[in-house]
Amino acid sequence: MIKQVRIEIKNAMNQIEFKVLFAAILLISLISILLNCFQDYGRNILFIRSYIDNSMYISIKARPIMSVFEYLSPLIVMMIYSSSKWKEEKNGIQSMIITRINKKEYYLSKFIANFIIVFGVVLFSGLINLLISYIVYPTVGFDNRWGIPVYDLIQRYDNRALLDLLRIQNPFVYILVKNIIVSTFLATISNIPYCLSFIKPFKEMEFIQICIMTFIAIAVASVIGVIFHISFINYISYMYVDARISFSSVCLSIIVLNIAEVLILFKGMKKYETIHS
């Protein structure tokens, strides 16, 4: 299984979709830094915020580009590698592969590899952004240039915001955890079309159709979440800095979604028959 996952990851890195979308996500993280620098150029250092406040998921100045990424991120990550099974079915490569390895191992390795790839792409882009922000911006910024102690900063604590206490007590750990949450959530989302492709109504669809339908469903669920204040079904809540959602809800939602995907995958594999055009 591990060997096959490695093969899938290697195959993914050679695909044009991976290269283009990886470059696009990395470019977004770099553009967010440029937006910050452009607006801060020439300002008094006393009014410059810290590198944590200028990182891509927190910076106010980078909101224009980050809002576009946040809203389109589910569709972007679905297209990085989850279409590999569909492509191998269409060109006949799958028939040759499953004569050499167990079919269940083949399908499951793609599921795991896609999760690892998307998680790595998103996390790497976030960490590169954080590293460059650390080089460019001061460690202590505008909010705490007077050395305000933690007991005074706590007055700005919002217990409804995701990990807000951690943000005040240890900003660096907070932004690392934030990056991991976003990466894990988007990696989970990216496998939805792959799992749906095993279900009968989706079998004969083009893969891009499944992705678009999944994205629309996620968007509709998010709108419902906003209207009825149900944060855990609003996918923006997992990325937005001031999201009113608890850490336990985030973890539980990601775990439940991954379990549902695995159940769909195993159930679908039992009845699945390859369709060739």
Backbone bond lengths (Angstrom), bond angles and torsions (degrees), N, CA, C in turn:
res aa  C-N    CA-C-N  psi(-1)  N-CA   C-N-CA  omega(-1)  CA-C   N-CA-C  phi
1 M - - - 1.464 - - 1.528 111.52 -
2 I 1.339 116.52 -47.51 1.464 120.88 -178.89 1.526 110.48 -61.59
3 K 1.328 116.02 -41.17 1.454 120.57 179.01 1.525 111.31 -61.92
4 Q 1.326 116.47 -42.16 1.458 120.62 -179.84 1.540 111.22 -68.14
5 V 1.324 116.73 -37.11 1.470 120.38 176.89 1.527 109.79 -62.13
6 R 1.328 116.75 -41.71 1.462 120.84 177.67 1.526 111.17 -61.72
7 I 1.317 115.62 -40.88 1.471 120.50 178.39 1.529 110.24 -62.55
8 E 1.335 116.20 -43.04 1.464 120.68 -179.81 1.533 110.72 -64.22
9 I 1.326 117.00 -41.37 1.465 120.62 179.19 1.531 110.25 -63.92
10 K 1.324 116.00 -41.18 1.461 120.37 177.97 1.527 110.37 -64.04
11 N 1.332 116.69 -42.88 1.465 120.54 178.15 1.525 111.47 -61.79
12 A 1.333 115.37 -39.57 1.464 120.42 -179.17 1.524 110.95 -61.43
13 M 1.326 116.07 -42.38 1.460 120.32 -177.36 1.523 112.67 -67.62
14 N 1.317 117.02 -17.40 1.454 121.18 178.83 1.531 112.63 -92.55
15 Q 1.317 116.71 -7.16 1.464 120.27 -177.79 1.516 111.43 -85.37
16 I 1.322 116.41 145.18 1.457 122.07 -178.05 1.520 112.07 -65.02
17 E 1.340 116.35 -34.09 1.473 119.19 179.70 1.520 111.21 -62.03
18 F 1.325 115.51 -43.10 1.457 120.25 178.71 1.526 111.07 -61.46
19 K 1.309 116.86 -47.83 1.468 121.43 -176.44 1.526 111.57 -63.36
20 V 1.337 115.98 -44.26 1.465 119.99 -177.75 1.526 111.19 -68.09
21 L 1.328 117.34 -47.30 1.458 120.62 -176.16 1.529 111.91 -73.16
22 F 1.323 116.92 -34.82 1.463 120.21 173.89 1.528 109.88 -61.53
23 A 1.331 115.65 -45.25 1.466 120.18 178.29 1.526 110.91 -63.34
24 A 1.333 117.00 -37.55 1.469 120.95 -179.35 1.525 111.28 -65.98
25 I 1.339 117.03 -44.90 1.471 120.98 179.99 1.529 110.66 -66.43
26 L 1.332 116.04 -40.81 1.467 119.94 178.12 1.523 110.36 -65.49
27 L 1.328 116.59 -38.47 1.466 120.88 178.80 1.525 111.34 -63.63
28 I 1.326 116.53 -38.68 1.470 120.72 177.86 1.521 110.53 -61.34
29 S 1.347 116.10 -42.65 1.469 119.42 179.77 1.525 111.06 -64.96
30 L 1.337 117.17 -34.36 1.461 120.84 179.03 1.528 111.59 -75.25
31 I 1.326 116.67 -37.36 1.465 120.56 177.68 1.521 110.63 -62.96
32 S 1.341 116.75 -37.22 1.466 119.67 178.73 1.531 110.89 -60.82
33 I 1.335 116.95 -36.22 1.465 120.92 177.24 1.527 110.40 -68.17
34 L 1.332 116.11 -42.45 1.465 120.39 179.53 1.526 111.28 -62.68
35 L 1.319 116.96 -38.65 1.463 120.50 177.13 1.522 110.95 -63.07
36 N 1.329 116.51 -42.20 1.459 120.95 177.35 1.532 111.21 -61.65
37 C 1.331 116.06 -48.50 1.464 121.19 -177.68 1.525 111.64 -64.96
38 F 1.326 115.96 -39.04 1.469 119.97 -179.82 1.528 110.97 -61.45
39 Q 1.328 116.96 -42.48 1.457 120.19 -177.65 1.533 112.89 -79.71
40 D 1.341 116.81 -22.76 1.465 119.88 -179.04 1.519 113.62 -94.58
41 Y 1.311 116.08 -8.90 1.467 119.75 -177.11 1.531 110.65 -60.99
42 G 1.349 115.93 126.46 1.452 120.75 177.25 1.520 115.15 86.78
43 R 1.321 117.13 -4.29 1.467 119.86 179.93 1.530 111.26 -79.55
44 N 1.319 114.69 154.82 1.459 120.73 176.15 1.535 109.19 -62.77
45 I 1.334 116.26 135.12 1.465 120.94 -176.68 1.525 112.20 -59.45
46 L 1.338 117.35 -25.17 1.461 120.81 179.96 1.528 112.03 -67.05
47 F 1.328 115.98 -19.74 1.466 119.60 -177.20 1.531 112.70 -107.62
48 I 1.327 115.41 10.15 1.466 120.39 177.86 1.526 108.95 -89.94
49 R 1.303 116.31 130.43 1.463 119.98 179.39 1.529 110.80 -78.64
50 S 1.313 115.77 164.02 1.469 121.21 -176.23 1.530 111.58 -70.90
51 Y 1.325 114.89 169.16 1.468 120.07 179.83 1.527 111.95 -63.20
52 I 1.337 117.22 -29.90 1.462 120.23 177.20 1.527 109.99 -65.09
53 D 1.330 116.83 -44.98 1.460 121.52 -179.20 1.518 112.31 -70.09
54 N 1.331 117.27 -15.97 1.464 121.37 179.27 1.524 112.88 -103.78
55 S 1.321 117.44 7.18 1.464 120.27 175.32 1.524 110.22 -72.92
56 M 1.304 116.71 160.74 1.470 121.56 -165.16 1.524 114.90 -62.04
57 Y 1.327 119.11 -34.17 1.462 120.23 -177.03 1.528 113.09 -87.23
58 I 1.341 116.62 -7.10 1.457 120.07 -176.08 1.523 112.79 -115.28
59 S 1.316 117.03 -34.72 1.455 121.77 -173.73 1.534 113.46 -56.28
60 I 1.316 115.61 129.63 1.468 121.23 176.08 1.520 109.99 -73.64
61 K 1.322 116.23 -37.41 1.471 121.20 -176.97 1.533 111.72 -67.21
62 A 1.327 116.91 -24.62 1.471 120.65 -179.25 1.527 112.30 -94.92
63 R 1.322 117.52 6.44 1.463 120.41 -176.36 1.536 114.28 -56.54
64 P 1.359 119.10 -38.87 1.483 118.14 -178.60 1.528 113.44 -54.87
65 I 1.341 116.47 -50.42 1.468 119.58 -178.35 1.522 111.46 -74.95
66 M 1.331 117.34 -35.80 1.452 120.54 -178.85 1.529 112.11 -71.23
67 S 1.321 117.13 -31.40 1.469 120.21 177.00 1.518 110.22 -64.07
68 V 1.342 116.30 -41.39 1.465 120.66 177.53 1.524 109.99 -61.42
69 F 1.344 116.35 -45.60 1.459 120.31 179.59 1.516 111.84 -63.06
70 E 1.330 117.19 -45.65 1.462 121.14 -177.20 1.519 111.61 -61.26
71 Y 1.326 117.15 -42.43 1.460 120.13 -178.05 1.526 112.43 -72.30
72 L 1.332 116.95 -33.36 1.470 120.32 -177.28 1.526 113.25 -97.17
73 S 1.329 117.48 -6.86 1.470 121.24 -174.04 1.532 114.67 -55.06
74 P 1.350 119.92 -41.39 1.470 117.33 178.90 1.525 112.87 -59.03
75 L 1.328 116.54 -42.64 1.462 119.90 -179.91 1.521 111.04 -67.41
76 I 1.320 117.18 -38.91 1.466 121.63 -179.61 1.529 110.87 -62.83
77 V 1.326 117.16 -49.91 1.474 119.91 -175.40 1.527 112.33 -70.65
78 M 1.329 117.59 -26.54 1.468 119.79 177.93 1.528 111.82 -64.59
79 M 1.329 116.80 -23.46 1.462 120.74 -173.29 1.524 113.23 -99.76
80 I 1.339 117.68 2.00 1.461 119.97 -177.73 1.529 111.55 -68.89
81 Y 1.349 117.33 -51.09 1.470 118.81 -179.00 1.524 114.04 -148.61
82 S 1.314 118.73 -8.49 1.464 119.74 -174.46 1.532 113.16 -67.11
83 S 1.334 117.33 -10.24 1.472 120.45 178.48 1.518 112.44 -85.97
84 S 1.333 118.64 0.50 1.468 121.13 -173.06 1.530 112.78 -60.65
85 K 1.325 117.10 -40.95 1.468 120.32 179.29 1.524 110.73 -61.56
86 W 1.308 114.62 -45.27 1.477 120.01 -179.02 1.525 110.38 -61.97
87 K 1.323 117.09 -41.92 1.466 121.08 -179.47 1.525 111.34 -67.39
88 E 1.330 116.63 -39.28 1.466 120.07 -179.50 1.519 111.61 -70.81
89 E 1.325 117.04 -28.83 1.462 120.32 174.57 1.523 110.60 -67.65
90 K 1.315 116.01 -42.87 1.461 121.30 -175.66 1.525 112.89 -69.03
91 N 1.338 116.19 -35.47 1.472 117.58 -178.65 1.526 113.39 -95.46
92 G 1.340 116.98 1.97 1.457 120.93 174.24 1.522 115.92 84.28
93 I 1.333 117.62 -0.17 1.464 120.47 -178.73 1.528 111.01 -67.18
94 Q 1.315 116.57 -33.97 1.468 120.18 -176.97 1.530 112.17 -57.96
95 S 1.319 116.82 -39.59 1.470 120.80 -178.61 1.518 111.99 -59.74
96 M 1.326 115.92 -35.07 1.458 120.15 179.11 1.530 110.97 -76.22
97 I 1.326 116.40 -37.45 1.468 120.42 -177.01 1.528 111.12 -66.12
98 I 1.334 116.46 -45.07 1.463 119.17 -174.71 1.531 113.08 -75.74
99 T 1.337 117.55 -1.55 1.467 119.87 170.66 1.534 110.06 -83.73
100 R 1.339 116.41 -16.64 1.471 120.86 -178.13 1.526 113.25 -102.75
101 I 1.343 117.17 -27.08 1.463 120.28 -179.76 1.519 109.94 -130.79
102 N 1.314 115.71 161.75 1.457 121.64 177.58 1.520 110.44 -61.55
103 K 1.326 116.75 136.60 1.459 120.89 -177.33 1.530 111.62 -61.20
104 K 1.326 116.75 -41.34 1.468 120.16 179.71 1.527 110.19 -63.38
105 E 1.322 116.41 -40.62 1.464 120.48 178.83 1.527 110.91 -64.33
106 Y 1.314 115.85 -37.94 1.470 121.78 179.49 1.531 110.93 -62.56
107 Y 1.323 116.53 -49.25 1.469 120.49 -178.05 1.525 111.81 -69.32
108 L 1.321 116.54 -41.09 1.459 120.22 -178.18 1.529 111.43 -68.88
109 S 1.320 117.11 -36.18 1.468 120.80 179.27 1.532 110.89 -64.62
110 K 1.312 117.01 -34.17 1.465 120.63 176.75 1.530 110.50 -67.14
111 F 1.312 115.58 -40.39 1.466 120.88 178.58 1.534 110.24 -61.15
112 I 1.328 116.51 -47.89 1.465 121.39 -178.70 1.528 110.99 -67.59
113 A 1.339 116.01 -43.74 1.463 120.27 -178.58 1.529 111.42 -63.00
114 N 1.312 116.78 -41.46 1.468 120.04 179.74 1.530 110.58 -62.82
115 F 1.339 116.43 -41.63 1.463 120.60 178.30 1.530 110.34 -60.89
116 I 1.336 116.82 -47.36 1.464 121.44 -178.42 1.524 111.01 -63.20
117 I 1.329 116.20 -42.58 1.471 121.03 -177.64 1.527 111.37 -63.53
118 V 1.324 116.72 -49.95 1.470 120.64 -178.30 1.526 110.09 -65.75
119 F 1.329 116.46 -44.02 1.470 120.54 177.09 1.530 110.30 -56.25
120 G 1.328 116.37 -46.03 1.462 120.93 -178.81 1.517 113.19 -65.70
121 V 1.325 116.99 -41.70 1.465 121.56 -179.16 1.529 110.87 -62.97
122 V 1.326 116.60 -49.37 1.462 121.13 -177.50 1.525 110.87 -67.84
123 L 1.337 116.80 -44.22 1.463 120.14 -179.24 1.526 111.35 -65.99
124 F 1.320 117.21 -42.39 1.465 121.07 179.19 1.525 111.14 -59.82
125 S 1.327 116.97 -44.32 1.471 121.03 179.53 1.527 110.84 -63.03
126 G 1.330 116.18 -41.32 1.464 120.37 178.95 1.524 112.38 -65.79
127 L 1.343 116.50 -40.23 1.470 120.31 -179.12 1.530 111.80 -71.98
128 I 1.333 116.72 -35.86 1.472 119.93 175.38 1.524 109.82 -62.81
129 N 1.331 115.68 -42.40 1.460 120.97 177.16 1.529 110.78 -60.25
130 L 1.330 116.28 -43.47 1.462 121.49 -179.71 1.529 110.94 -65.60
131 L 1.324 117.11 -40.91 1.463 121.62 -179.59 1.524 111.30 -63.96
132 I 1.329 116.69 -46.27 1.473 120.28 179.94 1.526 110.28 -66.48
133 S 1.332 116.36 -38.63 1.471 120.12 177.30 1.527 110.12 -61.73
134 Y 1.335 116.50 -38.70 1.469 121.44 178.86 1.531 110.90 -63.73
135 I 1.335 116.61 -37.59 1.466 121.53 179.81 1.531 111.01 -70.84
136 V 1.338 115.69 -39.91 1.462 121.15 -173.32 1.520 113.16 -82.94
137 Y 1.332 116.54 -39.61 1.469 120.57 -171.42 1.531 111.92 -106.81
138 P 1.338 116.39 158.21 1.474 120.24 179.65 1.521 112.42 -70.20
139 T 1.329 115.76 157.25 1.461 120.58 177.94 1.523 111.15 -70.61
140 V 1.326 115.82 -40.97 1.461 121.54 177.11 1.523 107.98 -108.41
141 G 1.318 116.43 121.61 1.448 120.18 -174.95 1.510 114.53 -108.14
142 F 1.321 115.11 -162.34 1.460 123.75 -175.12 1.524 113.24 -52.25
143 D 1.324 117.80 -44.55 1.459 121.55 -175.05 1.522 113.19 -60.04
144 N 1.334 116.64 -28.93 1.458 117.87 -174.37 1.532 112.57 -132.50
145 R 1.349 116.98 32.05 1.450 119.70 -178.11 1.527 112.83 -69.14
146 W 1.370 116.37 -17.04 1.456 120.11 178.93 1.535 112.21 -94.86
147 G 1.325 116.89 6.64 1.464 120.36 178.39 1.521 113.01 67.92
148 I 1.335 116.61 40.07 1.466 120.55 -179.35 1.527 109.12 -64.33
149 P 1.334 119.28 127.83 1.466 121.46 -179.73 1.517 112.32 -67.91
150 V 1.338 115.68 159.95 1.463 121.46 -176.42 1.521 112.26 -59.15
151 Y 1.340 118.07 -35.54 1.457 119.28 -177.56 1.531 111.92 -65.58
152 D 1.367 116.90 -22.03 1.457 119.91 176.70 1.533 110.40 -87.84
153 L 1.338 115.96 -37.94 1.463 120.39 177.57 1.527 111.74 -61.69
154 I 1.328 116.65 -27.67 1.465 121.49 -175.56 1.528 111.37 -63.53
155 Q 1.334 116.81 -17.40 1.460 119.87 178.46 1.525 111.31 -63.68
156 R 1.339 116.46 -23.66 1.464 120.45 179.25 1.529 112.43 -93.09
157 Y 1.288 116.49 10.29 1.473 122.27 -179.83 1.525 111.02 -72.25
158 D 1.334 116.09 133.27 1.456 122.63 176.89 1.529 107.59 -118.58
159 N 1.307 117.27 108.63 1.465 120.43 -175.03 1.522 113.18 -70.38
160 R 1.332 116.90 -9.22 1.467 119.79 177.65 1.523 112.56 -88.25
161 A 1.321 116.88 -18.93 1.461 121.25 -178.33 1.524 110.79 -81.77
162 L 1.310 116.32 145.31 1.460 122.29 -176.94 1.533 111.31 -62.61
163 L 1.334 116.54 118.73 1.469 124.09 175.54 1.528 113.04 55.42
164 D 1.323 117.63 34.40 1.469 119.75 -175.13 1.526 112.15 -68.45
165 L 1.329 117.22 -33.34 1.464 119.78 177.82 1.523 110.65 -65.73
166 L 1.309 116.74 -40.06 1.465 121.08 177.07 1.530 110.15 -64.39
167 R 1.324 117.08 -36.42 1.468 121.31 177.76 1.527 111.36 -58.40
168 I 1.313 116.28 -38.38 1.464 121.16 -179.16 1.518 111.36 -78.37
169 Q 1.327 117.33 -42.78 1.462 121.27 -174.65 1.522 112.87 -77.26
170 N 1.336 117.21 -39.86 1.466 120.91 -178.30 1.530 109.79 -147.69
171 P 1.341 116.67 83.57 1.471 120.99 -176.18 1.521 114.24 -56.32
172 F 1.352 116.81 -37.29 1.458 119.68 -178.20 1.523 111.46 -64.85
173 V 1.335 116.69 -46.82 1.468 120.43 177.66 1.523 109.95 -63.33
174 Y 1.321 115.87 -37.82 1.468 120.40 179.25 1.528 111.31 -58.51
175 I 1.334 116.82 -48.52 1.465 119.07 -176.66 1.530 111.56 -69.56
176 L 1.349 116.85 -31.09 1.466 119.79 175.21 1.530 110.64 -65.80
177 V 1.327 116.03 -46.02 1.470 120.63 178.66 1.527 110.14 -63.44
178 K 1.324 116.18 -39.12 1.465 120.82 178.41 1.525 110.79 -59.87
179 N 1.318 116.95 -44.78 1.465 121.84 178.22 1.523 111.52 -63.04
180 I 1.328 116.84 -40.19 1.462 120.83 179.78 1.530 110.94 -66.81
181 I 1.332 116.69 -40.97 1.474 120.92 178.60 1.518 110.64 -61.59
182 V 1.338 116.43 -48.50 1.467 120.72 -179.71 1.522 110.49 -61.03
183 S 1.325 117.08 -44.98 1.473 121.57 -178.79 1.522 111.70 -63.76
184 T 1.331 116.39 -43.00 1.471 120.81 179.95 1.514 111.08 -66.61
185 F 1.323 116.62 -42.58 1.464 120.32 -179.93 1.525 111.41 -63.80
186 L 1.326 117.41 -46.69 1.468 120.31 -178.80 1.530 111.25 -68.50
187 A 1.334 117.13 -33.39 1.468 120.02 175.82 1.522 110.60 -64.80
188 T 1.327 116.10 -37.91 1.474 121.01 177.14 1.524 110.79 -66.10
189 I 1.312 116.15 -45.88 1.470 121.81 179.58 1.528 111.23 -60.38
190 S 1.334 116.41 -37.46 1.472 120.80 -175.30 1.517 113.29 -62.89
191 N 1.346 117.37 -22.71 1.465 120.49 -177.72 1.532 113.45 -88.29
192 I 1.313 117.44 -7.12 1.471 119.65 -178.13 1.526 112.38 -59.87
193 P 1.343 119.99 -51.10 1.474 119.24 179.14 1.522 112.95 -60.67
194 Y 1.331 116.46 -36.54 1.464 120.73 179.08 1.523 110.61 -60.60
195 C 1.331 116.27 -45.83 1.464 120.17 -179.89 1.533 111.35 -69.20
196 L 1.315 116.42 -38.83 1.470 119.88 179.92 1.528 111.99 -64.52
197 S 1.338 116.86 -27.48 1.469 120.13 -178.44 1.523 112.74 -66.54
198 F 1.337 117.41 -10.47 1.462 121.26 176.71 1.529 112.04 -88.97
199 I 1.322 116.76 -12.98 1.463 121.34 -177.48 1.528 110.16 -87.27
200 K 1.304 116.28 140.59 1.455 122.51 -172.04 1.524 115.31 -49.05
201 P 1.356 120.58 -50.10 1.474 119.76 -177.99 1.530 114.18 -60.80
202 F 1.347 116.79 -22.52 1.468 120.23 -175.50 1.525 113.03 -101.17
203 K 1.319 117.66 -8.04 1.465 121.01 -171.84 1.529 113.36 -58.77
204 E 1.310 116.90 -42.69 1.458 120.15 -174.23 1.530 112.85 -93.43
205 M 1.317 117.49 4.58 1.465 120.61 179.02 1.525 110.75 -79.73
206 E 1.328 115.51 154.34 1.456 120.49 169.01 1.531 107.61 -68.34
207 F 1.321 116.55 146.63 1.459 118.73 -174.97 1.526 111.80 -63.06
208 I 1.320 117.60 -36.53 1.461 120.00 179.80 1.526 110.67 -63.53
209 Q 1.314 117.35 -30.66 1.469 120.83 176.79 1.527 110.50 -65.04
210 I 1.326 115.94 -42.67 1.472 120.02 178.64 1.524 110.00 -62.70
211 C 1.329 116.49 -42.06 1.468 120.88 -179.85 1.525 111.20 -62.17
212 I 1.315 116.18 -45.98 1.468 120.41 -178.35 1.529 110.58 -65.73
213 M 1.318 116.72 -42.63 1.466 120.22 178.40 1.529 110.76 -63.22
214 T 1.322 116.55 -40.92 1.469 120.60 178.18 1.524 110.42 -64.14
215 F 1.321 116.22 -43.75 1.459 121.06 179.83 1.527 111.37 -62.19
216 I 1.327 116.69 -43.03 1.470 120.72 178.34 1.525 110.31 -62.97
217 A 1.340 116.79 -42.47 1.468 120.79 178.83 1.530 111.06 -61.80
218 I 1.327 116.12 -42.12 1.464 120.62 178.58 1.528 110.52 -64.67
219 A 1.347 115.90 -41.36 1.464 120.64 179.82 1.527 111.21 -64.35
220 V 1.334 116.06 -42.61 1.475 120.66 178.96 1.524 110.10 -63.52
221 A 1.331 116.25 -43.68 1.473 120.47 177.79 1.521 110.66 -60.15
222 S 1.332 116.58 -38.23 1.462 120.72 179.62 1.524 111.64 -66.68
223 V 1.331 116.48 -40.18 1.468 120.79 177.44 1.528 109.95 -61.99
224 I 1.326 115.30 -43.74 1.469 120.06 177.37 1.532 109.81 -61.45
225 G 1.332 116.02 -40.41 1.455 120.59 178.91 1.520 112.40 -62.54
226 V 1.330 116.58 -38.83 1.462 120.77 178.55 1.525 110.78 -68.15
227 I 1.329 116.76 -44.37 1.469 121.48 -177.27 1.525 111.45 -64.06
228 F 1.327 116.09 -43.72 1.463 120.53 -175.69 1.533 113.20 -101.39
229 H 1.340 116.42 9.61 1.469 122.04 176.92 1.536 112.26 57.97
230 I 1.343 114.80 44.70 1.459 121.08 175.82 1.527 106.91 -108.63
231 S 1.311 116.27 90.29 1.468 121.45 -169.32 1.524 114.02 -64.43
232 F 1.336 117.54 -34.58 1.463 118.71 -171.82 1.528 113.48 -71.24
233 I 1.351 118.68 -14.33 1.471 119.57 175.23 1.526 111.98 -99.47
234 N 1.319 116.29 1.27 1.468 121.48 175.73 1.517 108.29 -97.70
235 Y 1.330 117.91 108.51 1.461 120.05 -172.46 1.532 113.23 -65.20
236 I 1.317 118.23 -22.17 1.457 120.65 177.11 1.531 110.94 -65.44
237 S 1.333 116.71 -27.07 1.464 121.02 -179.46 1.530 112.32 -60.54
238 Y 1.332 116.78 -25.12 1.459 120.31 -177.76 1.532 112.34 -82.28
239 M 1.352 115.90 -10.16 1.461 120.54 -177.59 1.519 113.66 -119.59
240 Y 1.335 117.09 -31.20 1.457 121.24 -175.61 1.524 110.76 -72.34
241 V 1.327 116.98 138.68 1.458 121.31 -171.87 1.523 113.30 -68.29
242 D 1.326 118.35 -34.56 1.465 120.96 -177.56 1.531 112.90 -101.09
243 A 1.319 116.31 24.42 1.465 120.27 -177.16 1.521 111.15 -61.60
244 R 1.323 115.86 134.38 1.470 121.24 179.27 1.528 109.23 -89.27
245 I 1.323 114.40 80.24 1.458 120.39 -178.72 1.522 108.27 -151.21
246 S 1.320 117.02 145.04 1.463 120.49 -178.25 1.527 110.70 -85.51
247 F 1.326 115.37 156.22 1.467 120.80 178.99 1.526 110.93 -63.35
248 S 1.321 116.73 -37.42 1.470 120.59 179.43 1.526 110.95 -64.57
249 S 1.338 117.09 -37.71 1.469 120.78 177.90 1.518 111.20 -65.75
250 V 1.330 116.02 -39.24 1.465 120.90 177.90 1.527 110.45 -62.18
251 C 1.324 116.01 -50.24 1.479 120.80 -178.74 1.526 111.11 -62.42
252 L 1.328 116.01 -45.42 1.460 120.29 -178.46 1.524 111.22 -63.70
253 S 1.325 117.05 -41.40 1.469 121.22 -179.83 1.521 111.03 -62.92
254 I 1.329 116.34 -44.08 1.467 120.46 -179.84 1.527 110.75 -65.95
255 I 1.329 116.84 -42.33 1.470 121.10 178.95 1.524 111.00 -63.43
256 V 1.331 116.87 -47.24 1.472 121.40 -179.47 1.521 110.61 -61.91
257 L 1.323 116.77 -42.60 1.465 120.83 -179.66 1.526 111.23 -64.48
258 N 1.329 117.32 -40.22 1.466 120.33 178.31 1.530 111.30 -67.68
259 I 1.330 117.19 -39.53 1.464 120.77 177.66 1.527 110.30 -63.26
260 A 1.334 116.34 -43.40 1.474 120.99 178.87 1.526 110.37 -61.06
261 E 1.330 117.12 -41.84 1.466 121.02 179.09 1.526 111.32 -63.36
262 V 1.324 116.30 -44.03 1.473 120.32 -179.55 1.533 110.55 -64.35
263 L 1.326 116.96 -41.29 1.472 120.85 178.63 1.531 111.12 -62.86
264 I 1.332 116.19 -43.49 1.469 120.55 177.45 1.518 109.78 -63.04
265 L 1.333 115.97 -41.60 1.463 120.95 -179.15 1.518 111.54 -62.41
266 F 1.343 118.01 -49.27 1.461 121.22 -177.87 1.527 111.72 -67.62
267 K 1.334 115.99 -38.73 1.459 118.81 177.82 1.519 111.07 -67.26
268 G 1.321 115.95 -40.51 1.462 120.28 -179.35 1.512 113.00 -68.71
269 M 1.345 117.11 -35.37 1.462 120.91 -178.58 1.525 111.95 -63.18
270 K 1.319 116.68 -30.63 1.471 120.10 -178.19 1.522 111.89 -67.41
271 K 1.331 116.19 -34.32 1.458 120.39 -175.64 1.532 112.61 -106.35
272 Y 1.325 116.29 -3.34 1.451 119.30 -170.42 1.527 112.03 -75.22
273 E 1.323 114.61 135.43 1.461 122.08 173.95 1.508 108.06 -125.71
274 T 1.318 116.71 133.94 1.450 120.82 -177.49 1.524 111.04 -65.79
275 I 1.326 115.32 136.50 1.474 121.81 179.11 1.513 108.28 -111.01
276 H 1.294 117.29 125.97 1.446 121.66 178.82 1.518 109.22 -111.78
277 S 1.322 115.97 142.68 1.463 120.03 177.63 1.519 109.93 -81.81
